[in-house]
Amino acid sequence: MRFIRWDGGVRNALLTVNRIPGTQKIVVAIMDITDKIRAETAVQMANRKMNFLNGIIRHDILNQLTVLKGNLELAKEYNTDPAQCRVLDTEITATDAIQSLITFTRDYQDIGIELPEWQDTKKTVMKSCAGIRFGEITLSVEMEGVEIYADRLLSSVFFNLIQNAIHHGKKTTCIRIFCEESFEELHVVCEDDGVGVPPEAKEKIFNRQFFSQTGLQMYLVREILSITGITIRETGICGTGACFELRVPKGGYRFITVQQ
């Protein structure tokens, strides 16, 4: 709520009203959170400006890399020395890797810049599917009336989990996403029938140094979820499919009535 202080200043406050057990009395508490709101607003504004500046710099770097790559490919085309061609191939590969990393930072520059929000899980999954080519793979989303409190890039989490099943599952024919309540937490599960994840790689795939298999995507998945205390682990059996389990703590999920 907002209120006007004795000196005319407009303040933001958190108001709580609780009944004293066993009595007809209530306790009203008002906590001034104006400074907290101002600090959060300032941080968000600074992040937006920083992202804007990063976007300009990233655009200029990508333009220069395009010129560099074009010249390397042109040099390779006119070069007849096999040894030099191998060197040029290495340089072109490095240029491609740099372009990929810079593009990746563009896609994930907004992590944490906005406050988390309640999101309909099924709608978020369906939103994440836009633009994905499934081919012969079927997707089953078995969730209704479930919301979780997460960063606004939650759709990117499901996008990467689905893409991981498609590109790394090798023999994947179906992907299933569902949720189930367990004790005082909610498990949101994304499973497939692909080749699965080897036991020694189950934790490594979330490590930012583990580039050869999944790049930085799975690392960012964990980072996005951790903002609101959601954890993720891989629990599938290698050879029968991958199974990524998102564990949403109590208070971070709720059930809503679905409008027919």
C-alpha positions in Angstrom: 0.0 0.0 0.0 1.0 3.7 -0.2 0.4 6.3 2.5 1.1 10.0 3.1 3.5 10.6 6.0 3.0 13.5 8.5 5.4 15.7 6.5 3.5 15.1 3.3 5.9 12.5 1.8 4.3 9.6 -0.1 5.7 6.3 1.2 5.3 2.7 0.3 4.4 0.2 3.0 3.7 -3.4 3.7 0.5 -3.8 5.7 -0.3 -7.0 7.7 -3.4 -7.7 9.7 -3.5 -10.8 12.1 -6.0 -11.9 14.7 -4.6 -12.8 18.2 -5.6 -16.5 18.7 -8.3 -17.0 21.3 -9.4 -13.3 21.3 -11.4 -10.9 19.3 -8.4 -8.6 18.9 -6.3 -8.0 15.9 -2.8 -6.7 15.4 -2.1 -4.3 12.5 1.5 -3.7 11.4 2.8 -1.2 8.9 6.3 -1.6 7.6 7.8 1.3 5.6 9.5 -0.3 2.6 10.0 2.9 0.5 13.8 2.7 0.6 13.7 -1.0 -0.4 11.4 -0.2 -3.4 13.7 2.7 -4.5 16.8 0.5 -4.3 15.1 -2.3 -6.4 14.0 0.3 -8.9 17.5 1.8 -9.2 19.1 -1.6 -9.7 16.5 -2.5 -12.4 17.1 0.8 -14.2 20.9 0.3 -14.0 20.5 -3.2 -15.4 18.4 -2.0 -18.3 20.9 0.7 -19.2 23.8 -1.8 -19.0 21.9 -4.3 -21.2 21.3 -1.5 -23.7 25.0 -0.7 -23.8 25.9 -4.3 -24.1 23.5 -4.7 -27.0 25.2 -1.9 -28.9 28.7 -3.3 -28.2 27.6 -6.9 -29.1 26.2 -5.7 -32.4 29.4 -3.9 -33.3 31.5 -7.0 -32.4 29.3 -9.3 -34.5 29.7 -7.0 -37.4 33.5 -7.0 -37.2 33.5 -10.8 -36.8 31.4 -11.1 -39.9 34.0 -9.1 -41.8 36.8 -11.2 -40.3 35.1 -14.5 -41.2 34.5 -13.3 -44.7 38.1 -12.4 -45.3 39.3 -15.7 -43.8 37.0 -17.7 -46.1 38.1 -15.5 -49.1 41.8 -16.2 -48.1 41.1 -19.9 -47.9 39.4 -19.9 -51.4 42.5 -18.4 -53.0 45.1 -20.4 -51.0 46.7 -23.5 -52.5 48.9 -24.4 -49.5 47.3 -27.3 -47.6 49.1 -26.3 -44.3 47.8 -22.7 -44.5 44.3 -24.0 -45.4 44.3 -26.0 -42.2 45.3 -22.9 -40.2 42.6 -20.9 -41.9 40.0 -23.6 -41.1 41.0 -23.5 -37.4 40.6 -19.7 -37.4 37.2 -19.9 -39.1 36.1 -22.4 -36.5 37.2 -20.1 -33.7 35.4 -17.2 -35.3 32.2 -19.3 -35.5 32.6 -20.2 -31.8 33.0 -16.6 -30.8 29.9 -15.6 -32.8 27.9 -18.4 -31.1 29.0 -17.3 -27.6 28.2 -13.6 -28.3 24.7 -14.6 -29.7 24.2 -16.7 -26.6 24.8 -13.7 -24.3 22.1 -11.8 -26.2 19.6 -14.5 -25.6 20.2 -14.5 -21.9 21.0 -10.9 -21.1 17.7 -10.4 -19.3 18.2 -13.0 -16.5 17.1 -11.5 -13.2 16.6 -8.0 -14.7 12.8 -8.1 -14.0 11.2 -9.4 -10.8 10.0 -13.1 -10.9 6.3 -13.7 -11.4 3.7 -16.4 -11.1 3.5 -18.3 -14.4 1.1 -20.9 -15.7 3.3 -23.9 -16.3 1.5 -25.4 -19.2 1.2 -22.1 -21.0 4.9 -21.4 -20.5 5.8 -24.8 -21.9 3.6 -24.3 -25.0 5.2 -20.8 -25.4 8.6 -22.3 -25.3 7.7 -24.7 -28.2 7.2 -21.9 -30.7 9.7 -22.3 -33.5 10.9 -25.8 -32.4 11.0 -28.4 -35.2 9.8 -31.7 -33.7 9.8 -33.8 -36.9 8.5 -37.2 -35.9 8.9 -36.6 -32.2 5.7 -36.2 -30.1 5.3 -33.9 -27.2 2.9 -34.6 -24.3 2.3 -31.8 -21.7 0.2 -33.2 -18.8 -0.3 -30.2 -16.5 -3.4 -28.2 -15.8 -4.0 -25.4 -13.3 -0.4 -25.2 -11.9 1.5 -22.0 -11.5 5.1 -21.6 -10.3 7.0 -18.5 -9.1 10.0 -18.1 -11.4 12.2 -15.8 -13.4 10.5 -14.5 -16.5 12.9 -16.5 -18.6 11.2 -19.7 -17.5 10.1 -20.4 -21.0 13.8 -20.6 -22.0 14.3 -23.3 -19.4 11.7 -25.6 -21.1 12.9 -24.6 -24.6 16.4 -25.8 -23.7 15.2 -29.0 -22.1 13.1 -29.8 -25.1 15.9 -29.0 -27.5 18.3 -31.1 -25.5 15.9 -34.1 -25.8 15.7 -33.5 -29.6 19.3 -32.9 -30.4 21.1 -35.1 -27.8 18.6 -37.9 -27.4 19.6 -39.3 -30.8 16.7 -41.8 -30.9 14.1 -39.7 -29.2 10.5 -40.4 -30.3 8.5 -38.8 -27.5 8.9 -36.1 -24.9 6.7 -36.0 -21.8 6.3 -33.0 -19.4 4.2 -33.5 -16.2 4.2 -32.5 -12.6 3.5 -34.2 -9.3 3.4 -33.0 -5.7 5.8 -34.8 -3.3 5.7 -34.0 0.4 6.2 -30.2 0.5 7.5 -29.6 -3.0 6.4 -29.8 -6.6 8.3 -31.9 -9.1 8.1 -30.7 -12.7 9.5 -33.5 -14.9 10.7 -33.4 -18.5 11.5 -37.0 -19.7 12.2 -38.6 -23.1 13.0 -42.0 -24.5 16.3 -41.1 -26.0 19.8 -42.4 -25.2 19.8 -40.8 -21.8 22.7 -39.3 -19.8 25.7 -41.3 -18.6 26.1 -41.5 -14.8 29.4 -39.6 -14.8 27.8 -36.7 -16.8 24.6 -36.2 -14.8 26.1 -33.3 -12.8 28.7 -32.2 -15.2 26.1 -31.1 -17.8 25.1 -28.2 -15.5 28.7 -27.1 -15.2 29.7 -24.1 -17.4 33.0 -25.8 -18.4 31.2 -28.8 -19.9 30.9 -27.3 -23.4 31.4 -30.4 -25.6 28.0 -31.9 -24.9 25.4 -29.1 -24.2 27.3 -25.8 -24.4 26.2 -23.3 -21.8 22.5 -23.9 -22.1 22.1 -26.4 -19.2 24.3 -24.2 -17.0 22.0 -21.2 -17.7 18.9 -23.4 -17.1 20.1 -24.1 -13.5 21.0 -20.4 -13.0 17.5 -19.2 -14.1 15.7 -21.6 -11.8 18.0 -20.9 -8.8 16.8 -17.3 -8.7 13.6 -18.4 -7.0 15.1 -21.4 -5.2 14.1 -24.1 -7.8 16.6 -26.9 -8.3 17.1 -29.2 -11.2 18.7 -32.7 -11.5 18.9 -35.5 -14.0 17.4 -38.7 -12.8 17.0 -40.8 -15.9 18.5 -44.2 -16.6 21.2 -44.2 -19.3 20.1 -46.1 -22.3 16.3 -45.7 -21.7 16.0 -41.9 -21.7 16.8 -38.6 -19.9 14.7 -37.3 -17.1 15.1 -33.7 -15.8 13.4 -33.0 -12.6 12.7 -29.5 -11.5 12.0 -29.3 -7.7 9.9 -26.3 -6.7 9.9 -25.6 -3.0 6.8 -25.0 -0.8 5.5 -21.5 -1.4 6.9 -21.4 -4.9 3.9 -23.2 -6.5 0.1 -23.0 -6.4 -2.9 -24.7 -7.9 -5.5 -22.5 -9.7 -8.9 -23.2 -11.1 -8.8 -23.6 -14.9 -11.5 -21.7 -16.7 -13.5 -23.9 -19.1 
